Amino acid sequence: MSSPVVVNILGKEYQIACPEEEKPALIASAQMLHDSMEKIRGTGKVVGLDRIAVMAALNIAHELIGLQGREGEADPEAIGKLLLMKDKVTAFLQEERQLDL
């Protein structure tokens, strides 16, 4: 059963439905994303939350691909989960952009 989890990323709170057994992983993922986005924002080279989020996603995906390359073939289940997360982030960014107009 899913229940809401509130995570904070760059000072914004997001409520995300999540199965109980996946909550620790979601919280850890949100913290990883926050840290990555904070680091990118700190450089001052990337402006705008959506651009910072895309750069962070690309960096995290690059790290994952590097790890997969060292361990052999990519895990199809992990790839599926990553694609699903990418779609959710894309949908969220599009929704945020529409709200800003």
Beta strands, then each sheet from edge to edge (+ up, - down):
strand 1: 2-9
strand 2: 12-19
sheet 1: 1+ 2-
end
